[in-house]
């Protein structure tokens, strides 16, 4: 089942087109890859080889919720940041590691409701001094 799931998700991933926008955190600018549809949010950063130090993925949701992130078919570790409707950090996870098993893949879930999730290259939370209550700016 894992191989079939991976093959289907890879085929869907190859057909997606992503927009980007600027995200500001601390004094740094990031090029945010936008995941704003159910398909794009399901794929996330799967199958990518890396994420640059000035890149991130920004998940946008229509309704705040407790959106979980898992690391299936990921090739690198990431930092995960959940933001509320005001773009304030409500929770974060540093160095979330990839998993290879569909059945043993941890889901990272925030302790509060979030309207956005940002995935950075591992180490960004420490580099940018991101903490609960931090603000990020984007459209």
PANU-226139 format. One record per residue (C-alpha): x, y, z. Coordinates in Angstrom, 2 decimals, decimal comma. Layout:
# residues N
x;y;z
X;Y;Z
...
This chain:
# residues 139
x;y;z
0,00;0,00;0,00
2,83;2,42;0,82
4,39;2,03;-2,63
1,06;2,55;-4,39
0,28;5,61;-2,24
3,73;7,06;-2,96
3,42;6,47;-6,70
0,00;8,14;-6,85
1,13;11,12;-4,76
4,28;11,55;-6,90
2,20;11,60;-10,10
-0,15;14,21;-8,59
2,81;16,27;-7,31
4,34;16,47;-10,79
1,15;18,04;-12,15
0,81;20,79;-9,54
1,76;24,43;-10,17
2,64;26,52;-7,14
2,66;30,28;-6,67
5,00;32,05;-4,27
4,84;35,12;-2,10
7,15;36,90;0,28
7,09;36,01;3,98
8,84;38,18;6,55
10,07;36,82;9,86
12,41;38,71;12,18
14,57;40,68;9,71
14,60;37,95;7,05
12,66;37,51;3,82
11,57;34,08;2,63
10,11;32,95;-0,67
7,02;31,07;0,46
5,69;28,26;-1,76
1,91;28,45;-1,37
-0,12;25,34;-0,50
-3,68;26,67;-0,63
-5,70;23,77;-2,02
-6,47;20,38;-0,44
-4,23;18,64;-3,00
-1,27;20,97;-2,47
-1,65;20,78;1,31
-1,76;16,96;1,15
1,45;16,83;-0,89
3,29;19,54;1,02
7,05;19,14;0,59
6,88;15,45;-0,35
9,39;14,33;-2,99
11,44;17,54;-2,95
15,16;17,09;-2,45
15,62;20,14;-0,26
14,31;23,51;0,81
16,65;26,49;0,53
17,60;28,60;3,55
15,48;31,48;2,19
12,54;29,26;1,18
9,55;27,93;3,07
6,15;26,40;2,37
3,09;28,30;3,55
-0,11;26,32;4,08
-3,25;28,46;4,04
-6,54;27,18;5,48
-10,04;28,65;5,14
-10,99;27,86;8,73
-8,68;27,75;11,78
-8,15;24,24;13,09
-5,73;21,77;14,61
-3,93;20,88;11,36
-1,48;18,01;11,67
1,71;17,66;9,66
3,37;14,36;8,87
6,67;13,63;7,19
5,84;10,73;4,83
7,87;10,75;1,58
9,99;13,63;2,85
13,71;13,69;2,08
14,87;16,15;4,76
14,02;17,44;8,23
12,06;20,67;8,71
10,94;23,16;11,34
7,14;23,55;11,56
5,37;26,72;12,74
1,60;27,09;13,27
0,11;30,61;13,06
-3,29;31,90;14,12
-5,53;34,17;12,01
-3,43;37,18;13,10
-0,24;35,46;11,90
1,06;34,98;15,44
2,88;31,75;16,35
0,68;29,40;18,40
2,99;26,37;18,32
6,20;25,07;16,72
8,31;21,95;16,23
12,02;21,94;15,51
13,80;19,37;13,36
10,84;17,15;12,42
12,42;14,08;10,80
11,18;12,24;7,69
9,47;8,87;7,98
9,29;6,04;5,49
6,42;3,92;6,81
2,80;4,90;6,18
1,81;3,01;9,33
4,50;4,39;11,65
4,62;8,04;10,67
4,24;10,57;13,48
1,74;13,38;13,00
2,79;16,72;14,52
-0,28;18,56;15,81
-0,39;22,06;17,32
-1,59;22,77;20,85
-3,82;25,58;19,53
-5,97;26,40;16,51
-4,09;27,61;13,44
-5,08;29,26;10,16
-1,58;28,86;8,64
1,32;26,45;8,84
4,84;27,35;7,73
7,49;24,72;7,02
11,10;25,95;7,04
14,43;24,21;6,48
15,55;22,67;9,76
17,31;25,23;11,93
15,23;28,28;10,92
13,38;28,48;14,25
16,65;28,91;16,13
18,24;31,15;13,49
15,25;33,51;13,43
14,50;33,29;17,19
10,92;32,21;16,43
8,86;31,61;19,58
5,21;31,42;20,59
3,75;34,89;20,08
6,17;35,81;17,25
4,62;37,54;14,23
5,11;36,74;10,54
4,04;39,03;7,69
2,61;37,91;4,35
-0,46;38,56;2,21
